[in-house]
Amino acid sequence: SSSSSSSSSALSMLPQKKKQRSNSNIQQEDHYQGAFFPFETTTSSSSHSSSSSSSSTALNANKEVEDGSGGLRQLLGVRGASQETNIWKIRLQLTKPVTWIPLLWGCMCGAAASGNYHWMWNPFDPNDRDVLLGLEDAAKGLTAMILAGPFLTGYTQTINDWYDRDIDAINEPNRPIPSGAISERDVIVQIWVLLLGGLGLSYGLDVWAGHDFPINLALAIFGSFISYIYSAPPLKLKQNGWAGNYALGASYISLPWWCGQAVFGELDRPVYWILPILYSIAGLGIAIVNDFKSIEGDRAMGLNSLPVAFGVDGAKWICAGSVTLTQLGVAAYLYAIGEPTYALILLGLILPQMYFQATLLLPDPINNDVKYQASAQPFLVFGILVTCLCLGHHEFAA
């Protein structure tokens, strides 16, 4: 299971039996249980017996694919991965690199929205060809992407797998934690290294950008907190359809947008906060698509996803409405501020999404979920970029 779950949008193996642990290993894990609070370990016999009995029912679940892509799948952190014993490859798998992509795109969009990103040699603007300034901005952008992707998304995915380890023992027994491919101690260390490394890197970006107030550090702390309560009890936002899906949408759209924009510019106008929040509502709709196929499992586990709460028919309209209406609202705003060209381009990117909703999502959201995501989402993400380019080029009144 994955906080982005997978974000088929975003565009998340060893033998099923856990390795037998010695008494010394158990004592060592008990030591880390106290030392690394709040990431408690589970060593109760009832928990292990439950996982063990469940593993037989999932004996063939998540087995390696036979098309030769198992090694790549392992590195990307997706299902069908091959078995791996290299600890660094397993650590990378826990961070689910495939889910970094939307965050990297979000940082790029934020840089575009700032209107202050400099190219090394801009073919469209003869005044934007300062190689040294362009190199510095490229380095800043790359650092922001490393912060948003490997560090903080890696932290989010690792902590999500940590708190989902019991259910993964049933549904995905070959995941690194339930399979025993990586020790609990190593997982906890990875969580802390990624979290603290991300916070340190965010503060470094603030210093580099010359911020009086460490806005990137504040965003990183806020995002890390949301990631924690998304996965961890007692709040565990992912159990609630509205809160969980919106947290997911905001994490993949608003936070990297704000990060990228803050590195190169200022978040000094309400519109810079409102538009990412609106797009996060569209992100909520995208997250709903991932819940349709798991409706029976969610209902059995007591998870109140939107398809469970409203039924498939109700949830598919919530999904389509949240994706379409928010984008139409953004297009109307761009037109209202005197940017009809950008508004028309955005509208042109919305219309194909509406077509795929009518032909794929609404007729059968369960069987067409992946096809709909693959068909419609490119238009959504390019629409975000168009909006950001408009903000970056628009001359706002003083």
PyMOL commands that set and color helices and strands:
alter all, ss='L'
color gray80, all
select helices_A, chain A and resi 23-35+45-57+70-76+87-94+97-114+131-163+165-171+176-179+184-209+215-231+237-239+241-252+254-264+270-289+295-301+306-336+340-361+369-393
alter helices_A, ss='H'
color red, helices_A
deselect
rebuild
show_as cartoon
